[in-house]
Amino acid sequence: MVKVVILYNLFERLQKGEEKDVLAEKAIVEEIEAVEQAIRSLGYHSLVMAVREEIFPIVHWLKEYQPDVVFNLCESVYGNSCWEMNIPALLDLLRIPYTGSSPLTLGLCQDKGKVKDILQSQGVLTPRYKIFEKTIGPVKGNIFPIIVKPLHEDGSLGISKESVVYDNETLSKQIQYVIEQYQQPALVEEFIDGRELNVGLIETNGNVGVLPISEIDYTEFPEGVPKICGYEAKWVTESPEYQKSKPVCPAPLEWVMKKRVEYIAMKVFKLFQCRDYARVDIRIDQDGKIYVLEVNPNPDISPQSGMARALHVQGTTYTEFVRNLIERALQRKNGAMNNTK
């Protein structure tokens, strides 16, 4: 019987950010339950392991249990999202196959500035930006509106309606907030006002396929609130932003625009050497220009996620999706064994 370890990071205490940020971490419970149910329905044996404050117990139990595959749901280590890449790196050293992207891809995509540099170098539109590593005085000579984000966070951490700024004074305050509260540089980015799309991609039989595209409908958003999928819109169910931002899948796109978006998403997937599954976040401005905002390898696959919704619209069951990820990891293991002969 195939033995699968579901590996995730247990968020035991707040390292940085806001108290409310724990809501994003709690969502992992639903993700684990869904993955574990799918694995068991496939007839595989599953074991859930949490990465806590020490890595040595994980190394011990992985060597003791000897899984055939690790289903990697780790998004940080010791509360540090920049260390996410170290888990697959450890698994590579232990020669245990795992689902999702490689350490290089995860580490690269964790740095939003590096992602944008690579996109620009390959002729892919992305909003103009600047990185601030320390608090400074008034920032002048800007074209507003501007959005300020933590450089290294996922799940919209550190992004709220206050993140979109319209004057120099507020911009400086928001930069200071990100640097001090999240203990990392601030990404200051041109705000693209337009349609927001989430494009899920999965690999099957060696080919990259685009899932039905999702759009976040902001038409019912409260007056004066920036049309962004910030932390409240993503995680705080009682907030107006959560209740008024509505996912539409498939997105109502003209055929030509749909093909353009799919082409760019696939180009980005291959450019960053994403593996198994990923999500590319896109905005289309008033002139029809397509901007890539972020690249998300190993995105959220909880039952309420956009990936799960797109899979359902395509007609792929959650269990089929999990089976594909596990089978791809096993194929990599067999391929590595064959290469050593």
C-alpha positions in Angstrom: 0.0 0.0 0.0 1.2 3.5 -0.9 2.1 5.4 2.3 1.6 9.2 2.1 2.7 11.7 4.8 0.7 15.0 4.8 3.2 17.6 6.0 2.1 21.0 7.2 3.4 23.8 9.4 1.7 24.3 12.8 1.3 27.9 13.7 1.9 27.9 17.5 2.6 31.6 18.2 2.5 34.8 16.4 5.9 35.8 15.1 5.0 39.0 13.3 2.0 40.8 11.8 -1.5 41.2 13.3 -3.4 39.0 15.7 -6.1 38.4 13.0 -3.4 36.8 10.8 -4.0 33.5 12.6 -7.3 33.1 10.6 -5.3 32.3 7.5 -3.4 29.6 9.4 -6.6 28.0 10.7 -7.7 27.4 7.1 -5.0 24.8 6.8 -7.1 22.5 9.0 -9.8 22.3 6.3 -7.1 21.7 3.7 -5.6 18.8 5.6 -8.9 17.2 6.2 -9.9 17.4 2.5 -6.5 16.0 1.4 -6.5 13.2 4.0 -10.1 12.2 3.0 -9.1 12.1 -0.7 -5.9 10.0 0.0 -7.9 7.4 2.1 -10.6 7.2 -0.6 -7.8 6.2 -3.0 -6.9 3.3 -0.8 -3.6 4.8 0.3 -2.4 5.0 3.9 -2.0 8.5 5.3 -0.3 10.1 8.2 -0.4 13.8 9.2 2.8 15.4 10.5 3.2 18.9 11.7 6.4 21.0 11.5 6.7 22.7 14.9 9.5 24.5 16.6 12.1 21.8 15.9 12.9 20.1 12.6 14.7 17.1 14.1 11.5 15.2 15.1 10.3 15.5 11.5 13.5 14.1 10.2 13.3 11.2 12.7 9.7 10.3 11.9 10.1 10.5 8.2 13.1 8.1 8.3 11.1 5.9 10.7 7.9 5.8 8.7 9.6 5.8 5.2 6.7 7.3 3.2 6.4 6.7 -0.5 5.3 10.3 -1.0 5.0 13.5 1.1 2.0 15.7 0.3 3.6 19.1 1.0 1.3 21.6 2.5 4.0 23.6 4.3 3.8 27.3 3.7 6.4 28.5 6.4 8.8 27.1 8.9 8.9 28.5 12.5 6.5 31.2 11.4 8.9 32.4 8.6 7.3 32.2 5.2 10.8 32.7 3.5 11.8 29.3 4.9 9.0 27.5 3.0 11.5 26.4 0.4 13.6 24.5 3.0 11.0 21.8 3.5 11.2 20.4 -0.1 15.0 21.0 0.1 15.1 18.7 3.1 12.9 16.1 1.4 15.2 16.2 -1.6 18.2 15.4 0.6 16.2 12.6 2.3 15.3 11.4 -1.2 11.6 11.4 -0.5 9.4 12.5 -3.4 6.8 15.2 -2.7 4.0 17.1 -4.3 4.3 20.5 -5.7 7.1 22.8 -6.7 10.9 22.6 -6.1 12.8 24.6 -3.5 14.1 27.0 -6.2 10.7 27.8 -7.5 9.2 28.3 -4.0 12.1 30.4 -2.9 12.0 32.6 -6.0 8.3 33.2 -6.0 8.4 34.1 -2.3 10.3 37.3 -3.3 7.7 39.4 -5.2 10.4 41.8 -6.4 12.5 39.1 -8.0 9.4 37.7 -9.6 8.6 41.0 -11.2 12.2 41.5 -12.4 12.0 38.1 -14.2 8.6 38.9 -15.7 9.9 42.2 -17.0 13.0 40.6 -18.5 10.8 38.2 -20.5 8.4 40.9 -21.8 5.5 40.0 -19.4 3.7 43.1 -18.1 3.7 43.6 -14.4 2.9 46.8 -12.4 5.9 49.2 -11.9 7.3 48.9 -8.4 10.0 49.9 -5.9 11.2 48.1 -2.8 11.8 49.9 0.5 13.9 48.1 3.1 13.9 50.7 5.8 11.6 53.4 7.0 12.2 56.8 5.3 10.8 60.3 5.2 8.2 61.5 2.8 8.3 59.7 -0.6 7.8 62.2 -3.4 7.2 62.2 -7.1 4.7 59.4 -7.3 1.7 58.7 -9.5 -1.2 57.5 -7.4 -3.0 55.3 -6.5 -0.3 53.0 -5.2 -0.6 49.7 -3.3 1.9 48.7 -0.5 2.5 45.0 0.3 4.9 42.9 2.4 7.6 41.6 0.0 7.5 38.0 1.2 4.0 37.1 2.5 1.2 34.9 1.0 -2.5 34.8 1.6 -2.9 38.6 1.5 -1.2 39.0 4.9 -0.5 42.7 5.5 -2.9 43.8 2.7 -6.1 45.8 3.6 -8.0 48.7 2.4 -5.3 50.9 3.9 -2.8 49.3 1.6 -4.0 51.4 -1.4 -2.8 55.0 -0.8 -3.5 58.3 -2.6 -0.9 60.7 -1.2 2.7 60.9 -0.1 2.1 61.1 3.6 -0.1 58.0 3.7 2.4 56.2 1.5 5.2 56.8 3.9 3.0 55.6 6.8 2.0 52.4 5.0 5.6 51.6 4.2 6.6 52.1 7.8 3.6 49.9 8.9 4.7 47.0 6.6 8.4 47.2 7.6 7.7 47.4 11.4 4.7 45.1 11.6 5.9 42.3 9.2 9.6 42.7 9.8 10.5 42.7 6.1 10.8 45.1 3.1 7.7 46.8 1.6 6.8 46.4 -2.0 5.4 49.7 -3.3 3.5 49.0 -6.6 1.5 50.8 -9.2 -2.1 50.0 -8.5 -3.9 48.6 -11.6 -7.5 49.5 -11.5 -9.4 46.8 -13.5 -10.6 43.2 -13.6 -8.9 40.7 -11.3 -8.4 37.1 -12.5 -7.1 34.0 -10.8 -5.7 31.4 -13.3 -5.2 27.9 -11.9 -2.9 25.5 -13.8 -2.3 21.8 -13.3 0.1 19.3 -15.0 -1.2 16.0 -16.2 0.6 13.5 -18.4 3.4 15.9 -18.9 1.2 18.7 -20.2 0.3 22.0 -18.5 -3.4 22.7 -18.6 -5.3 25.9 -17.7 -8.3 25.5 -15.4 -11.5 27.6 -15.9 -10.5 31.2 -15.1 -12.0 32.8 -12.1 -12.8 36.5 -11.7 -13.3 38.4 -8.5 -16.4 40.5 -8.9 -16.1 43.8 -6.9 -19.3 45.5 -8.2 -21.0 45.3 -4.8 -18.0 46.5 -2.9 -18.6 49.3 -0.4 -18.2 52.8 -1.7 -14.7 54.2 -1.1 -13.2 50.7 -0.4 -10.4 49.8 -2.9 -11.3 46.9 -5.1 -8.7 44.4 -3.9 -8.7 40.9 -2.4 -7.1 41.9 0.9 -6.9 40.0 4.1 -10.5 40.8 5.1 -11.9 39.8 1.7 -10.0 36.5 1.8 -10.4 35.4 5.4 -12.7 37.5 7.6 -16.1 36.0 6.8 -18.1 38.7 8.7 -16.4 41.6 6.9 -18.2 43.6 4.1 -15.2 42.9 1.9 -15.6 39.1 2.3 -19.3 39.2 1.7 -19.2 41.6 -1.3 -16.3 40.2 -3.2 -17.8 37.4 -5.2 -15.8 34.8 -7.3 -17.2 34.1 -10.7 -16.0 30.9 -12.5 -15.7 30.7 -15.4 -15.0 34.4 -15.8 -17.0 36.1 -18.6 -14.2 36.8 -21.0 -14.2 37.3 -24.7 -12.6 34.4 -26.6 -9.5 36.4 -27.7 -8.9 37.8 -24.2 -9.4 34.4 -22.7 -6.8 32.9 -25.0 -4.4 35.8 -24.2 -4.7 35.3 -20.5 -4.3 31.5 -20.8 -1.2 32.0 -22.9 0.4 34.4 -20.4 -0.4 32.1 -17.5 1.1 29.1 -19.1 4.2 31.1 -20.1 4.6 32.2 -16.5 4.1 28.7 -15.2 6.9 27.4 -17.4 9.1 30.5 -16.8 9.3 29.9 -13.1 9.4 26.1 -13.5 6.3 25.6 -11.4 5.4 21.9 -10.9 2.2 20.0 -10.5 -0.1 23.0 -9.9 0.0 26.7 -9.5 -2.0 29.9 -9.6 -1.2 33.1 -11.5 -3.0 36.3 -10.4 -3.7 38.8 -13.1 -5.3 42.2 -13.6 -6.7 43.6 -16.9 -6.7 47.4 -17.0 -9.2 49.7 -18.8 -7.2 49.5 -22.0 -7.2 45.7 -22.1 -3.5 45.4 -21.0 -2.8 42.2 -19.0 -0.6 42.5 -15.9 0.7 39.6 -13.9 0.5 40.5 -10.2 1.8 37.3 -8.5 2.9 33.8 -9.2 1.7 31.2 -6.6 3.3 27.8 -6.7 1.6 25.3 -4.2 -1.4 27.6 -3.8 -4.3 27.1 -1.3 -6.2 23.9 -2.2 -8.7 23.9 0.6 -12.3 23.1 -0.3 -13.3 26.7 -0.4 -10.3 27.9 -2.5 -10.3 29.2 -6.0 -8.4 26.2 -7.2 -11.0 23.8 -5.8 -13.8 25.9 -7.4 -12.0 25.8 -10.8 -11.5 22.1 -10.6 -15.2 21.6 -9.9 -16.2 23.8 -12.8 -13.9 21.8 -15.1 -15.5 18.5 -13.9 -12.4 17.2 -12.1 -13.1 15.8 -8.6 -10.9 16.7 -5.7 -9.9 13.1 -5.3 -8.8 12.9 -9.0 -6.7 16.1 -8.4 -5.0 14.6 -5.3 -4.4 11.3 -7.2 -2.7 13.2 -10.0 -0.4 15.0 -7.6 0.6 11.8 -5.8 1.1 9.9 -9.0 3.3 12.6 -10.5 5.5 12.6 -7.3 5.8 8.8 -7.6 6.8 9.1 -11.2 9.6 11.5 -10.2 10.8 9.0 -7.7 10.9 6.2 -10.2 12.5 8.5 -12.8 15.3 9.4 -10.2 15.9 5.7 -9.5 16.2 4.9 -13.2 18.6 7.8 -13.6 21.0 6.3 -11.0 21.3 3.0 -12.9 
